[in-house]
Amino acid sequence: SSTNKVYGELAQLDVAQCDGRYALPAVPRGVPETAPLDFHSPYGCSKGAADQYVLDYRRIYGLRTIVFRQSCIYGPRQMGVEDQGWVAWFAICAALGWPITIYGDGRQVRDVLYVDDLVDLYYRAVEAEPRLLSTVFNVGGGSEQAVSLLEVIGMLEDELGRRVALRFADWRPGDQRVYVSDIDAARRAFAWSPRVSVREGLGALLAWVGEHRTVFEGAGAS
């Protein structure tokens, strides 16, 4: 399990703005596995080093390894916090009436993948053919499940039937305006595709938060 953070800020790709969100016109299907690595943060460095070690252990010791560079994974039982697990954090705040802080303008885009779809892919990888070992795959919702932060807020409001309190703060250093995974390689290799739509996934996540309100109440939002 690696991360899209190994690609850094993707400064080599021009960012455009259209339909109220950011986009990368040069890669309409998303960022491919051939994109240059750029271990831009301590988190990216730690994940990037592990990413490369796993590949080398396959080459040197023959371990059965595959690297999944994962985008935003979300779903029930995710104890999201403000700087990790943002989809779950948004759902928790929205359900409990806490304000959500948006760093930047909210038009930044991520592809999101529901946890059940990720687990399905892992099961398929366990049975992978030898030719797929020591291979890197970008894993996420892909271009079909790419959403801006404000679009996620809108979906949460639709599910809850009320507005969500927002506050805005400055951009954080190193934040990508856009990251969308090109998942075509994973689709072909594992005959896999995300099945759970963003709206379905958010609905399931909100239902879980609602069933476990006492876990979160009392913690409050910072």
Long-range contacts (C-beta under 8 A, 24 or more apart in sequence): 1-68, 1-70, 2-47, 2-48, 2-50, 2-51, 2-54, 2-67, 2-68, 2-69, 2-70, 2-136, 3-43, 3-44, 3-47, 3-69, 3-70, 4-31, 4-69, 4-70, 4-71, 4-138, 4-140, 4-179, 4-181, 5-40, 5-41, 5-43, 5-44, 5-47, 5-48, 6-37, 6-38, 6-39, 6-44, 6-47, 6-48, 6-51, 6-69, 7-31, 7-35, 7-36, 7-37, 7-38, 7-69, 7-179, 8-37, 8-38, 8-39, 8-40, 8-44, 9-38, 9-40, 9-174, 9-176, 10-35, 10-38, 10-176, 10-178, 10-179, 11-38, 12-36, 15-177, 15-178, 17-107, 20-107, 20-148, 20-150, 21-107, 21-108, 21-109, 21-148, 21-150, 21-151, 22-107, 22-108, 22-109, 22-148, 22-177, 22-178, 23-109, 23-178, 24-178, 24-180, 27-180, 27-182, 28-143, 29-142, 29-143, 29-182, 29-184, 30-111, 30-138, 30-140, 30-142, 30-143, 30-146, 30-180, 30-181, 30-182, 30-183, 31-138, 31-179, 31-180, 31-181, 31-182, 32-138, 32-182, 32-185, 33-69, 33-136, 33-137, 33-138, 33-182, 33-185, 40-174, 41-174, 51-136, 55-134, 55-136, 58-133, 58-134, 59-134, 64-128, 64-133, 65-133, 65-134, 66-125, 66-128, 66-132, 66-133, 66-134, 66-135, 66-136, 66-137, 67-135, 67-136, 67-137, 68-121, 68-122, 68-125, 68-137, 68-139, 68-186, 69-136, 69-137, 69-138, 69-139, 69-181, 70-113, 70-118, 70-139, 70-140, 71-110, 71-111, 71-112, 71-113, 71-138, 71-139, 71-140, 71-141, 71-179, 71-180, 71-181, 72-110, 72-111, 72-112, 72-113, 72-140, 72-141, 73-112, 73-113, 73-114, 73-115, 73-118, 74-112, 74-113, 74-114, 74-115, 74-201, 74-205, 75-114, 75-115, 75-116, 75-201, 75-204, 75-205, 76-115, 76-204, 76-205, 76-207, 76-208, 77-115, 77-208, 78-115, 78-205, 82-222, 86-110, 86-149, 87-112, 87-152, 87-202, 87-205, 88-205, 90-149, 90-152, 90-153, 90-156, 91-156, 91-202, 91-205, 91-206, 91-209, 92-209, 92-216, 93-164, 93-221, 94-153, 94-156, 94-157, 94-160, 94-164, 94-206, 95-160, 95-206, 95-209, 95-210, 95-213, 96-209, 96-213, 96-216, 96-217, 96-221, 97-165, 98-165, 98-220, 98-221, 99-165, 99-166, 99-167, 99-221, 100-153, 100-164, 100-165, 100-166, 100-167, 101-166, 101-167, 101-168, 101-169, 102-149, 102-150, 102-166, 102-167, 102-168, 102-169, 103-168, 103-169, 103-170, 103-171, 103-172, 103-175, 104-149, 104-168, 104-170, 104-171, 104-172, 104-175, 105-168, 106-148, 106-149, 106-150, 106-153, 106-166, 106-168, 107-148, 107-149, 107-150, 107-177, 108-148, 108-149, 108-175, 108-176, 108-177, 108-178, 109-146, 109-147, 109-148, 109-177, 109-178, 109-179, 109-180, 110-140, 110-146, 110-147, 110-149, 110-178, 110-179, 110-180, 111-140, 111-141, 111-142, 111-143, 111-145, 111-146, 111-147, 111-179, 111-180, 111-181, 112-140, 112-141, 112-145, 112-146, 112-147, 112-152, 112-198, 112-201, 113-139, 113-140, 113-141, 113-145, 113-194, 114-141, 114-194, 114-196, 114-200, 114-201, 114-204, 116-195, 116-196, 117-194, 117-195, 117-196, 120-192, 120-195, 121-186, 121-190, 121-192, 124-190, 124-191, 124-192, 125-190, 128-189, 128-190, 132-189, 135-189, 137-183, 137-185, 137-186, 137-189, 138-181, 138-182, 138-183, 138-185, 138-186, 139-181, 139-183, 139-186, 140-180, 140-181, 140-183, 141-181, 141-183, 141-194, 141-198, 142-180, 142-181, 142-182, 142-183, 142-184, 142-194, 143-180, 143-182, 144-194, 145-194, 145-197, 145-198, 146-180, 147-198, 152-198, 152-202, 155-198, 155-199, 155-202, 156-202, 156-206, 158-199, 159-199, 159-202, 159-203, 159-206, 160-206
